[in-house]
Structures are given as C-alpha cells and as structure tokens.
C-alpha cells in the first residue's frame, strides 16, 4: 500500500461535500475515481496532494511516495523550448553521462584504481537507470502526445493552452512518480495521442489515480474503480465495464433498500401521528417512544446517480427500403479542397460511425447528406421511403426563444399537453421545467430537447453529430440502450469511444481523398488500424532500433579499447621496471630496489583490476 484515505470529510460553507472518503491505492494499482459532476472528485485529489485541508479523517502515505499531479495551471518555464523542458527531467543522468566522458579521457593517462572504480560504479548506475535510453524516451513521449519534430524547438511561451497541457503531461510521464494523479488527461488530446497515453499507462510501472469521463479510456487502463456517491466512496475491482455490470446489479438492491426504509419511516410516522391524535397520556408516551426509535434509524440515502426508470424507445413509423443512402464521387471545397473521391453505401439497419481527423469535414459530410449544404462535386441518393432526422451538435435547429414545451408543441401541434409532458418526462423535464426558455438551458439540456424532437419524429434514418456531448454517464447509457434497440438506420459522429464501441456495426474513416470502410465496432477498427500502422512503421522502427543498438555496441567497444590501452601501458611500465630492477645500479642500492619493487607490485595490482574489468566487458 502506498496511499490510504480513511474516513475523510470536507465541508464548504456549512455544506457537507465529502462525508466518508475511504479507499486505498496499492503499488501498481491503476484506479479511476468516478462520480457525477459535483461529487467532489477533484476535491479528493486536492486533499491527497495537500492543496486543501480535510475536516476529519486521515491520509496515510508510504515514506518513499513521490506524487506527480497534472495541474490545470502549469508551472512551466516559458523561455525554454519544448525539448529543453523534457531534457531538464534527466539532468542527473546527463551530468552522470558527462562525468563518464570525463573519466574516459582521464583513463587514457591515469590508471589509478580510484578512477577505474568510479568509472565502473557510474557505468553500472547509468545503465541501471536506463541512461542510454533517455533521448529515445523523450522523443517517444513527445511524439506520442502530438509534438512534431519542428515543434521541439518552439518556446513554451508560444504554445497554445492545449499544447502546454500536453507538455506538462509529458513531463509527468517521463518523471515516472510512484503515484501518477491525472485529472481529465484526455481533454486536450486527439485520437492518436489518447491511444498513445492509454498504451503508456497500461505499461506504467507504478500506481495511477485518474479522474475521467471517458469510459473507454477508463476501461482500457483501470484495474480498480473508486466511485463517489452521496459524499461516500465504494471501491470495485476491475475495469469500468466490470464496474458497470456490478453497479447495474446493485442499483435495484440499493433502491429497494431506500424505498423499503422510506415506507417503514412513513408507516412509523403515521403511527406516531395517530397516537398523538388520541391525546391521552399513554398514547403520547408511546408516540414519544416511537419517535426515539425513528431518530435512531440510520437513514439509507437514495443513490444520486440512479436514473429515474427512464426507458427511451426510438421507433420508425415507416420501414425504409434496403438501400438507404448512396454517396458517389463526392467532393467539397471552401477556400480550398476539403475532401474528394468519397464513395460509400449505407444499407438498412446499419449503424455507421464516421471517424477522421479533426477538421477533415465529418460534420460537413452530414450536412451534405441532410441537404443543408451542396457539394462541390458528386451526388447523394436517398433510398426508397427514407425519412431522416438530424441531431446537430450546435443545436441550431432549436428556437432559442421558445420554452421547452413550446418547442415540442410547435413541431408536433397535434400532441396534447399530457402527451408533451409525458414525452418530456422521459428526458427528465418535469413540472415547471418544461417552461424553461431554451436559450437559457445548458448544453446537455438543449441536447435532451433535441433528442425528444427526434424521438417524436419516428424517422427511419437517424443522422447524429456528437449526440453524447454534455450528457452525464447515466444519460449516455440510456441513449446507448435506446439506439441499440432502434430498428432503423444510423450514421453518427462521436468522440465517445465507449459509445462507438457499443453502437457501431461499421466504421467509415473519412480522409482527404477517399473513405476507408471497416466492418465491426471500434475495437475491431482499432485492431485493423494498429496492424496497418505496425506494418507501415516496421522498417522505420527497425532502423531506429538498429541505430540505437549500433550506438551501444560502439560505446561498449570504446570502453574495451580504453581498458586494453590501459592494460598495454601498465604492462609496458611493469616491463620497464622489471628491467630496472635487475640493473646493477638498483641491485647495488637496497633502498632503490625496494622502491622499484613496490612500484611493480602497485602496478600489478592495478593491472589485475584492469584485467578483471576487461573480462567483465567481454560478456
């Protein structure tokens, strides 16, 4: 165990946010801290790193614990370059490397045991601390996080906010603290950088505590889930998917406990009220006794993340033909070409996810399909009896001056008030909520209004642009289940890989000059892409490994040559002294004889040390 939080509490302005935060992190644990917005996840991280004080409880940390925390405000030197920032992390290794070079130069002339021993010790330490690998580690991490070769010499002060966040993340990954704490680390990462981070964290040699709303990311790296609910924590072993399965099983049990207790409390309260109404001494005493019993009951809180039995069902009024959409030689230009040679077909009941780099034109393609934009070239053809419904991520089809109720009523004037309210209740708009003005709603609330309109349209072809944006996890899961049961056809854009993985039956990747179609879900798409990338980059990877291997071989050979030169010099000196030892001048002078003999013995001892080192270097 490297960290344990025990019974932590924290209040703000008299309101209890955290009531009992209890969990532990073992070495090499990869834990995800989850909970609804406002549950206190970031507050828990702030308590652990000491930026906030807790009201009660304890935090235990192992003595040798080092913590790396990805802060929102980065403490970077704005005058340094990207590469210098990363290089600074390895200053001790760089200094050690320089000392080794200095010793190698000295060893050409100085063969003392002190120099040889220091060199041997530093060489072993440098190798143990992976000193030969730090340049390739820097390149690998910075490239993985999206920095190109020409970005490495940019001053940190010239970087965007997102680039600074990525550089700060890179610093942490290179430092490798024993506990790596990350708060929404994928926020400023594109797809490739996110995949790199996932793979890096899977193989991270120490413990990780991460806060993220990216369920797929959590699923890839987590070995433990710590959930905050109602100010208390509960730990679940395994991935997010394992947690979700257990949580679903527990939801009804938890709700039943709550409902049963509420029923019992209501029954006791009615009994108390009845006894008091008799207005007799005995009945009043009994009422007071029951009140004391009621006060002692430990209340079961309703799980706040539990959705209110919402069951959405998207139904198509009319069944479409088998051929839903045909896209032929499509091209689009604005100030310059966006994409061209786009050809694909969509068949009935396919659920297609459109992916591609940011700015490649995915939303533009959906707007062409929905006839909001005209292509520069090519055409689209809808199949027989196809009726579309479009969810745009900007929610521009909503009248922001309308109330929620008016928006539905204007779109479906034949619906009764009761029918409108019943539909809106499915999307958590109840009572006076339906009279809120759309322009004042949050992004998530606007999204739910638009989804309500789409549900009522009963179209057989849904075109969805980022439908899960601004939705909490519970709402996402409800939408996923509804779309998975939908009997029509769907094409959608999403950055939510968990959502894609659950829903998609085919992935279409948009590139500037073609589309790539890969049947299956997101994981299958990723496998195909990974295999392709590995094949494409194999030669380059082999070349880099070969160059690194050659460098190590050259370094090793240089060490051998240095030792061999020293051995040769020692043997020459010993030979000279042996000749001097038998000379008449030394033989006749007892004192000189002893001095020469002592020099020979010292050099032979040094020679023995060098020979042992030479033998070690042959392995």
C-alpha positions, 0 to 999 in steps of 0.5 A, spaced: 500 500 500 502 506 498 496 511 499 490 510 504 484 515 505 480 513 511 474 516 513 475 523 510 470 529 510 470 536 507 465 541 508 464 548 504 460 553 507 456 549 512 455 544 506 457 537 507 461 535 500 465 529 502 462 525 508 466 518 508 472 518 503 475 511 504 479 507 499 486 505 498 491 505 492 496 499 492 503 499 488 501 498 481 494 499 482 491 503 476 484 506 479 479 511 476 475 515 481 468 516 478 462 520 480 457 525 477 459 532 476 459 535 483 461 529 487 467 532 489 472 528 485 477 533 484 476 535 491 479 528 493 485 529 489 486 536 492 486 533 499 491 527 497 496 532 494 495 537 500 492 543 496 486 543 501 485 541 508 480 535 510 475 536 516 476 529 519 479 523 517 486 521 515 491 520 509 496 515 510 502 515 505 508 510 504 515 514 506 518 513 499 511 516 495 513 521 490 506 524 487 506 527 480 499 531 479 497 534 472 495 541 474 490 545 470 495 551 471 502 549 469 508 551 472 512 551 466 518 555 464 516 559 458 523 561 455 525 554 454 523 550 448 519 544 448 525 539 448 529 543 453 523 542 458 523 534 457 531 534 457 531 538 464 527 531 467 534 527 466 539 532 468 542 527 473 543 522 468 546 527 463 551 530 468 552 522 470 553 521 462 558 527 462 562 525 468 563 518 464 566 522 458 570 525 463 573 519 466 574 516 459 579 521 457 582 521 464 583 513 463 587 514 457 593 517 462 591 515 469 590 508 471 589 509 478 584 504 481 580 510 484 578 512 477 577 505 474 572 504 480 568 510 479 568 509 472 565 502 473 560 504 479 557 510 474 557 505 468 553 500 472 548 506 475 547 509 468 545 503 465 541 501 471 537 507 470 536 506 463 541 512 461 542 510 454 535 510 453 533 517 455 533 521 448 529 515 445 524 516 451 523 523 450 522 523 443 517 517 444 513 521 449 513 527 445 511 524 439 506 520 442 502 526 445 502 530 438 509 534 438 512 534 431 519 534 430 519 542 428 515 543 434 521 541 439 524 547 438 518 552 439 518 556 446 513 554 451 511 561 451 508 560 444 504 554 445 497 554 445 493 552 452 492 545 449 499 544 447 502 546 454 497 541 457 500 536 453 507 538 455 506 538 462 503 531 461 509 529 458 513 531 463 509 527 468 510 521 464 517 521 463 518 523 471 515 516 472 512 518 480 510 512 484 503 515 484 501 518 477 494 523 479 491 525 472 485 529 472 481 529 465 488 527 461 484 526 455 481 533 454 486 536 450 488 530 446 486 527 439 485 520 437 492 518 436 495 521 442 489 518 447 491 511 444 498 513 445 497 515 453 492 509 454 498 504 451 503 508 456 499 507 462 497 500 461 505 499 461 506 504 467 510 501 472 507 504 478 500 506 481 495 511 477 489 515 480 485 518 474 479 522 474 475 521 467 469 521 463 471 517 458 469 510 459 473 507 454 479 510 456 477 508 463 476 501 461 482 500 457 487 502 463 483 501 470 484 495 474 480 498 480 474 503 480 473 508 486 466 511 485 463 517 489 456 517 491 452 521 496 459 524 499 461 516 500 466 512 496 465 504 494 471 501 491 470 495 485 475 491 482 476 491 475 475 495 469 469 500 468 465 495 464 466 490 470 464 496 474 458 497 470 455 490 470 456 490 478 453 497 479 447 495 474 446 489 479 446 493 485 442 499 483 435 495 484 438 492 491 440 499 493 433 502 491 429 497 494 433 498 500 431 506 500 424 505 498 423 499 503 426 504 509 422 510 506 415 506 507 417 503 514 419 511 516 412 513 513 408 507 516 412 509 523 410 516 522 403 515 521 403 511 527 406 516 531 401 521 528 395 517 530 397 516 537 398 523 538 391 524 535 388 520 541 391 525 546 391 521 552 397 520 556 399 513 554 398 514 547 403 520 547 408 516 551 408 511 546 408 516 540 414 519 544 417 512 544 416 511 537 419 517 535 426 515 539 426 509 535 425 513 528 431 518 530 435 512 531 434 509 524 440 510 520 437 513 514 439 509 507 440 515 502 437 514 495 443 513 490 444 520 486 446 517 480 440 512 479 436 514 473 429 515 474 426 508 470 427 512 464 426 507 458 427 511 451 424 507 445 426 510 438 421 507 433 420 508 425 413 509 423 415 507 416 420 501 414 425 504 409 427 500 403 434 496 403 438 501 400 438 507 404 443 512 402 448 512 396 454 517 396 458 517 389 464 521 387 463 526 392 467 532 393 467 539 397 471 545 397 471 552 401 477 556 400 480 550 398 479 542 397 476 539 403 475 532 401 474 528 394 473 521 391 468 519 397 464 513 395 460 509 400 453 505 401 449 505 407 444 499 407 438 498 412 439 497 419 446 499 419 449 503 424 455 507 421 460 511 425 464 516 421 471 517 424 477 522 421 481 527 423 479 533 426 477 538 421 477 533 415 469 535 414 465 529 418 460 534 420 460 537 413 459 530 410 452 530 414 450 536 412 451 534 405 447 528 406 441 532 410 441 537 404 443 543 408 449 544 404 451 542 396 457 539 394 462 541 390 462 535 386 458 528 386 451 526 388 447 523 394 441 518 393 436 517 398 433 510 398 426 508 397 421 511 403 427 514 407 425 519 412 431 522 416 432 526 422 438 530 424 441 531 431 446 537 430 451 538 435 450 546 435 443 545 436 441 550 431 435 547 429 432 549 436 428 556 437 432 559 442 426 563 444 421 558 445 420 554 452 421 547 452 414 545 451 413 550 446 418 547 442 415 540 442 408 543 441 410 547 435 413 541 431 408 536 433 401 541 434 397 535 434 400 532 441 396 534 447 399 537 453 399 530 457 402 527 451 408 533 451 409 532 458 409 525 458 414 525 452 418 530 456 418 526 462 422 521 459 428 526 458 427 528 465 423 535 464 418 535 469 413 540 472 415 547 471 421 545 467 418 544 461 417 552 461 424 553 461 426 558 455 431 554 451 436 559 450 437 559 457 438 551 458 445 548 458 448 544 453 446 537 455 439 540 456 438 543 449 441 536 447 435 532 451 430 537 447 433 535 441 433 528 442 425 528 444 424 532 437 427 526 434 424 521 438 417 524 436 419 524 429 419 516 428 424 517 422 427 511 419 434 514 418 437 517 424 443 522 422 447 524 429 453 529 430 456 528 437 449 526 440 453 524 447 456 531 448 454 534 455 450 528 457 452 525 464 454 517 464 447 515 466 444 519 460 449 516 455 447 509 457 440 510 456 441 513 449 446 507 448 440 502 450 435 506 446 439 506 439 441 499 440 434 497 440 432 502 434 430 498 428 432 503 423 438 506 420 444 510 423 450 514 421 453 518 427 459 522 429 462 521 436 468 522 440 465 517 445 469 511 444 465 507 449 459 509 445 462 507 438 464 501 441 457 499 443 453 502 437 457 501 431 456 495 426 461 499 421 466 504 421 467 509 415 474 513 416 473 519 412 480 522 409 482 527 404 481 523 398 477 517 399 473 513 405 476 507 408 470 502 410 471 497 416 466 492 418 465 491 426 465 496 432 471 500 434 475 495 437 475 491 431 477 498 427 482 499 432 485 492 431 485 493 423 488 500 424 494 498 429 496 492 424 496 497 418 500 502 422 505 496 425 506 494 418 507 501 415 512 503 421 516 496 421 522 498 417 522 505 420 522 502 427 527 497 425 532 502 423 531 506 429 532 500 433 538 498 429 541 505 430 540 505 437 543 498 438 549 500 433 550 506 438 551 501 444 555 496 441 560 502 439 560 505 446 561 498 449 567 497 444 570 504 446 570 502 453 574 495 451 579 499 447 580 504 453 581 498 458 586 494 453 590 501 452 590 501 459 592 494 460 598 495 454 601 501 458 601 498 465 604 492 462 609 496 458 611 500 465 611 493 469 616 491 463 620 497 464 621 496 471 622 489 471 628 491 467 630 496 472 630 492 477 635 487 475 640 493 473 646 493 477 645 500 479 638 498 483 641 491 485 647 495 488 642 500 492 637 496 497 633 502 498 632 503 490 630 496 489 625 496 494 622 502 491 622 499 484 619 493 487 613 496 490 612 500 484 611 493 480 607 490 485 602 497 485 602 496 478 600 489 478 595 490 482 592 495 478 593 491 472 589 485 475 583 490 476 584 492 469 584 485 467 578 483 471 574 489 468 576 487 461 573 480 462 567 483 465 566 487 458 567 481 454 560 478 456 
